Structures are given as C-alpha cells and as structure tokens.
Amino acid sequence: MPAADISTTALEELSALAVRIAQEAGTLLMDRPQDLGVSTKTSPTDTVTIMDKRSEKFIIESILHARPDDGFLGEEGAERESASGVRWIVDPLDGTTNYLYNLPGWCVSIGVQAEDDSGEWGTVVGVVYSPTTTRLYSAIRGAGALLNGAPIKCNDPVMLSQSLLATGFGYESDRRVRQGEVLAALAGEVRDIRRMGAAALDLCHVASGGVDAFFERGLAPWDHTAGALIAREAGAIVSDLYGGPESAIFTFAAGPALTAILRPRLESLAADR
C-alpha cells in the first residue's frame, strides 16, 4: 500500500493501534522485577535489560496480531520485511539507563512508515509514551502533533542566548569527550543545556516547548523515527547538520528561527565528528 494511497481513516487506525500498543507496553514496563537481568551490547555502558526484550516481544506480537503483513524493525533485534507497504520502527524502552536507575526519563517509541511508489519509506505516524509521567505524544503526518490529545507547537522564535538545549552522549568514551568539547564551546552562548537520556523524549520536548532545540550524533532509526515526526508536526525543523534528512550521523531539531542560528554554529564546531 503506497503512502499516497493511505486514507485519513487508515492513518487514524494506525495511530490508534500504535497508541494502544505503546500504552500497554508502558504498563508492562512499569511492573519492574527485582532482577532486571542486565547485560551489555556495544560497550560496558550500553546496557539492555530483560524488560527491553519483553517489551519488544510484546509490541511485535501485538503488531502481528493486528496487522500480520506489516514489517518491523526493533532495537533489540526484531526485523521483518513488509508485505503490505507498512513497517513499524520500534524502541521498546528508550532510556534504558534511566530505567535501570529508576529515573523517570524513559519511554516507549513507535513509528509507522509507509512505502511510496518509488520504494522510499516515509514516516506517517509517531507515538512516544512516557509511563512515569503519563505523557502521550503523537502525530499523524500532515495533521499536527498532540500531547495527551491537545495540540502542541515548538518554541519559535528563540534567540540563541535564550535557548535551552537538549543533547545526548554516545556510549564510547572517546565520542563522549568530543561531544563534551562541543557543549563546552556552546555553554557560554545559550541559556542552559540539558542531558536527559532518551532521544525520543528529547525530540518530543522540542515539539512541546519543553526545550528549544535538540541535537545528537549517532542515533539509530528507532531512536528518532517517531519523535522526529512529532517534532516536525509541531513546527520544528528536523534535519542532519547540513539540512538533509536526520540520520545516524547527526539529528537536529529546533524551531525555524533558532535553526538558522544554531545549526551553522554546530557546523562550525564540527559537531558531527
């Protein structure tokens, strides 16, 4: 089913399904076992718990029950080609370190993409659910962004000197050092900086005006797919460092006025290297 052929009703049905699954996965995650079964992935600080895996298993099974021909890509390894022209991009627990330490900055992130006639995938639905705060962010492409059902907009215009920035750090120590150098250069030029630990929520905070901008190097598709749509539908510019699509190399989000100032400044700092 090409993206151009998806009706408004079908998009609303996909959104409702994504919302239901995200909320049910959030309920599952709130029931924390004493032993989280922690292991590591790419580095000793890149952790995964049994709850990441349980949440992904639940989400994928729920998708397949409702839409058996859809494809999916999940952070914890779930992957299948789509036979329907629709695929789901799933982060079953974004902010695992926060979850591990019992901090509130974690969420479930679900993006839905559709394939167009040229074979390109575009995000049509985004849902990010924060169970500890009961904040549900959602968007349908072309229909605006919502927080708990109410419309939201990013902050714009914002001056660089008055901006509150959010960012994240990589798991490799050398990369964190380089990211720290970029922040040190910016610290005297902005209002303040926040590092909260879940990229999907950071993008949603841009969308809802909780922060003025977000940038990070090294995000995977499941980190940014849903949040990027929500931020865009709230009026933010979402891109890489040079105005192209957001990617694993760099993801940036801010209102138009701040984008025109901050993105070139980050480029001058070689923030993507």
Stockholm file with secondary structure:
# STOCKHOLM 1.0

chainA/1-273         MPAADISTTALEELSALAVRIAQEAGTLLMDRPQDLGVSTKTSPTDTVTIMDKRSEKFIIESILHARPDDGFLGEEGAERESASGVRWIVDPLDGTTNYLYNLPGWCVSIGVQAEDDSGEWGTVVGVVYSPTTTRLYSAIRGAGALLNGAPIKCNDPVMLSQSLLATGFGYESDRRVRQGEVLAALAGEVRDIRRMGAAALDLCHVASGGVDAFFERGLAPWDHTAGALIAREAGAIVSDLYGGPESAIFTFAAGPALTAILRPRLESLAADR
#=GR chainA/1-273 SS CCGGGCCHHHHHHHHHHHHHHHHHHHHHHHSCCSCCCCEESSSTTCEECHHHHHHHHHHHHHHHHHCTTCEEEETTSCEECCSSSEEEEEEEEECHHHHHTTCSCCEEEEEEEEECTTSCEEEEEEEEEETTTTEEEEEETTSCEEETTEEECCCCSCCGGGCEEEECCCSSHHHHHHHHHHHHHHTTTSSEEECCSCHHHHHHHHHHTSSSEEEESSCCHHHHHHHHHHHHHTTCEEECTTSSCCCSSCEEEECHHHHHHHHHHHHHTTTTC
#=GC SS_cons         CCGGGCCHHHHHHHHHHHHHHHHHHHHHHHSCCSCCCCEESSSTTCEECHHHHHHHHHHHHHHHHHCTTCEEEETTSCEECCSSSEEEEEEEEECHHHHHTTCSCCEEEEEEEEECTTSCEEEEEEEEEETTTTEEEEEETTSCEEETTEEECCCCSCCGGGCEEEECCCSSHHHHHHHHHHHHHHTTTSSEEECCSCHHHHHHHHHHTSSSEEEESSCCHHHHHHHHHHHHHTTCEEECTTSSCCCSSCEEEECHHHHHHHHHHHHHTTTTC
//
